[in-house]
Amino acid sequence: MGRSSSPSISCAFPPGPDTPAHIALAEELGYRNAWLYDSPVLYDDVWATLALAAQRTERIGLGTGIAVGALRHVTVTASAVAMIERLAPGRMTLGLGAGGTGMMMLGQRPLKWKFVAAYADTVRKLLRGEAVTWEGASIKLDHPTIGVPLPARDVPILMGVEGPRGEQTAQEHADGVISGWHTPQTAFDWACRLMFGTVLDDGESPISERAILAAGPGAAPIYHLLYTQNNRAALEALPGGAEWAAEIDTVPEEERIRAIWSGHLVQLTKTDLRHIPPEFIAQSTYTGTKDEVRAKVDAVASEHGFTEIIYQPSGPDIPRELRAFADAVM
């Protein structure tokens, strides 16, 4: 996994029961890496899914995109990285970040970047077999005592960043970045852009039912995040935003966070379907014909220095989305 003269094409998934099979298909299609999200309230376990994917594949890179440190002790994450690297030698990458839905679904704020930096540094040292101090205790991975060596290489660490503080942390403590909306101002050797949308069939409308179901989960989080951030003015400036917010306001407060984020990046909620216009979904995602999607990918990579494009398929037919995107851009 790393930089090439043209952007690598990779994929991302919210972990579910079919994800290992989807990653195996992505390998057949030529995707470079497969990145899995870490949000235990919403998805299957990221590490168990990576282990299953490792056993079904031979070449595709495997990574967390991104893991949330507060959900696991540093030794748990380091041990998991070591195991996936053993199952898939040379293919594991640890993505870390401050946490979005992984923290919000627990009623907590994203992590401080100081914590993320310390967590990344500590995991790296543990994987090298070093003794470290964490939360006042001296700890060290002793996997070799059961006859299992720690990774022979430094497993790369990327950081999920959506702003300047995260970018600064990544400069000092990581090997690269993953972002969905933020454009790094720093020239990273490994810079990944996460993309959502769908490649249209010949003659298909960008607001067809199929296209909306496939691309919609990538557009709806704009509404979800603005509401969660209490940025009402920006939300109501979006098409259908005032109506969307008004319906969410009627949900009891203790259930509201689930009503907002249910189906995150997987499917549209009933509220989303009622109020987010199909035209907005088409315009705010990487949706278009093969030529249009290819042009958008090339533009993002060349204009902003991204070395890897990560496509997250969604909707009812993930294999179709993987095949169509690969056919368009590879």
Secondary structure, DSSP 8 states (H G I E B T S, - for coil): ----SS-EEEEEE---TTHHHHHHHHHHHT-SEEEE---TTTSS-HHHHHHHHHHH-SSSEEEES-EEGGGS-HHHHHHHHHHHHHHSTT-EEEEEES-SHHHHTTT-----HHHHHHHHHHHHHHHTT--EEETTEEE---GGGGT----SS---EEEE-SSHHHHHHHHHH-SEEEESS---SS--SSEEEEE---B--TT--TTSHHHHHHHHHHHHHHHHHHHHTT-HHHHHHSTTHHHHHHHHHTS-HHHHHHHHHTTTTT---HHHHHHS-HHHHHHHTT-B-HHHHHHHHHHHHHHH--SEEEE---SS-HHHHHHHHHHHH-
